Amino acid sequence: MLEVVRIPVLSDNYVWLMHDAASGETVVIDPAVADPVLAAAAERGWTIGQIWNTHWHGDHVGGNAAIKAATGCTITGPAAEAEKIGTLDRTVGEGDRVRIGTHVATVMEVPAHTAGHIAYHLADEHIVFVGDTLFAMGCGRLFEGTAAQMFANMARLGALPEDTAVYCAHEYTLSNGRFALGVEPDNRALAARMAEVEAARARGEATVPTTIGLERATNIFMRARDVEELAQRRAAKDAA
């Protein structure tokens, strides 16, 4: 069994700490900063052996160097962004595999938010770490890619088993859901989910991870019928 711990940092980022009790291995996914991550691992008696990066943005790799200095861990990230992530020890691309103990994660290339963005899919555990590609009721901004790429990403991620746990890197759910309701006001699943999200946020609780099944029902970007509709929705959300 894998244990995944959420570490809130900065204003709305989540760093994920994943531990395999059988092997004693621990992986950090997208460390924005180092100290809270090191503290969370130490509190649990875990030793960090790896970092997995999804893309080059500073709020995903900012803690790399300090965590490596403190632990000697190995850092893995997208080959297409190696020049932008100077701390990488291993570069990976589509279909490559990384491991934590006996558990295998397959690399998925999901460009759009950044040109070399990747995700890590642990199929046997029904887990996917998506960085800033897919959010609860949202998707990443198209900083370096196209709506066509993001549409393909949504279709690919949406084809995963519905019980797949989706670990994204930001607490954007409330704003995403409010925007989504304006686009699909008659979506009952969306309205019900938003009521739960509003209550959770009022209690100061996190709203991620989400699941592929929830996103199929309530994510207006995953539900877009074509590239043009996704592009229109993304542009409107950017302007909101």
Secondary structure, DSSP 8 states (H G I E B T S, - for coil): -EEEEEEEETTTEEEEEEEETTTTEEEEES-S-SHHHHHHHHHHT-EEEEEE-SS--HHHHTTHHHHHHHH--EEEEEGGGGGG-TT-SEEE-TT-EEEETTEEEEEEE--SSSTT-EEEEEGGGTEEEEETSEETTEE---SSS-HHHHHHHHHHHHTS-TT-EEEESB--HHHHHHHHHHH-TT-HHHHHHHHHHHHHHHTT-----EEHHHHHHH-TTTT-SSHHHHHHHHHHHHH-
